[in-house]
Amino acid sequence: MTIEFFLFGGLILAWAFGRNNFSNVFGTAVGTGIVSFKFAAFLTGLFLLLGAFFNSSGTSVTMSELAHFDTLSGAFSFSIIVTMMMMLLTRLSIPASVAQVSIGALIGWNLALSNDIVWDQVIDIFLGWFYSPLIACSFSFILFKIMRLFLQKYPVPLLRRDMWVRVLWVFVGSFTAYSLGANNLPVLMTPFSQMVGQVPELSLLFSMAAGLGCLMASKKVIRMLSFKLFPLSSVESLIAGFSSALTLLLFSFHNGLFPALPISISASLVGSIVGISFAKGGYGLRGEALLSIVLSWIWAPLFSGLLSYAFILIMNFWGM
């Protein structure tokens, strides 16, 4: 089989990643009618590429310490397993984290093959998943308070405010996509980059596949973040998007304050939304929707780990 065939497995994963994670980038803006869907999908694909191309070295190194792939068939099989989990989460209307699903699958994969696991690194990643929504929650809480004070002191007419929100959302959404490309796209590419090297063409192909997934984004996941979890106004959606993007970028490179770790953009965005809810007194936050998302942060990586572990055992049993 050719390298193109095996690479197709990674591109399918990138497509599933884009289809779900578009909601974490422009989902609240599209859901509230601030930015058009097609324009948002174009910007997401473009800045995913730029983030992966210019700033992916941090999480690439971290993933390479955990991933042990020496065949393209292994990278293909692993990508299909993660794709299945991403599609399941999308089907359940849950904003998914490819970082959480992939790390869980990697642990199961390495355990089944008796590969060495850098547990210190795994613990750091788990702690990053815990800290990141708290950091994003703090950012959005503070920014909301500042924004409210500013608008009280310097009232802006509603039409002018909406115009500025639309303009700012283009920058915030692009910044979010860039951060996501820098932090999460290396998670998808690492199994293949270990085989073919970290060539620019790999970033281009995966970004294009993710962009195609954005064009086919799940409206159910968008509605979950825009309305079912907490009803956001246009300004609130802007604050939530910026807070989650800033959190994601902080963990995308070694900066002396935070380590470069693949973290969950969905957890950061949910943390940002919760922060806004807290800033408004906690009213309007739907506990049932929040619980279903938080529980997915536990069962999704666990189930993906069990799935990859079972896959290896079946392949060994059949002598493949």
Steps between C-alpha positions, in 0.01 A plus 500: 500500500619852423574776746199691363267223618634501856509879510130498416430373853662811647311728263169339599590577861581861407159523328322368811706738712396801289135393493480498880751767598363770271247549780786579737640765265215691336208295632362760741545777240318301230237381746419857603501624140806725532712340225385308192566127502700477175723797581567358848586158353746660254674697777517193723670287234745777411610576856513133599765469229691808617497383862622151410764638265651772719444397860450124534847400619408512870222243507669298222789429735263404782301264277816341361602404853174307541441360152693196375411424138739318270259396223255695288240227552520561876457874454204434269328264747556736791352791305190300411445412868519867601275594206232258621502665843485851353203404283323344798543817705375710208199273470427562870523880444802523730785743421787252484869528572728315259778547757310312771385224267846456345689495830257241637542289187879536516512371856292194407711447186830515688378279784388231254836509319700524827654826381658734752265773619636828634258515792636833623402646164157338515440644848603846377247470216224388736576795728491729195151371422399587856664843513408626152121538553568669835740744334252568218223546756711759683584683175136525390381600849749788516447608139122500544526722809735738316272508195192570713674787682622644170153490340345654810750786494510540122164385360516386138189507277370152428555512125855628537566239768380220270724632221805498725416153631485367142837653417662381821359149455694465174823562692401291805382205290816512288710518817311199639554299182870590504529387863314178421728428205807562714380285789279223359596435137837349606298244697350378172821516298752347743434131412572582134775756553696228681492307172542768234648788703348837585475627145294811413282295264372301798375813675336616177317171440375466856390865510311461172325188630411680824372795297277266301367366828423858608287546187300195615493605865243346732220746570402296805837567666473870412156519663634326811760772557293796380168433671465173692790556743452872558323758280773739387460854373725621218743672740504201735579262214792725405639490854458123522676443169793725584547351849510142368740593219736679737501200733573263212789713375658512847540121486622490140867586555758500777465850645650466849158514663306211342634180336418416139215250540221379272193626685129503432359805323149380584590497871647849470192633320263339748709647783471842335122469472475394864711803597255732326211327675671549837561867419124535446417330828485144370160545339417325175766226516338167417641239735384200298682614186811591701502161673476309171799692361713466815429127523617461139842629609522185713334226299622604152877456565431192713287336232744590222780342705300180545415497130862530387611242759237254376601567139862405568396184687279391208777568248747298710250215536461476123876532452476826310 
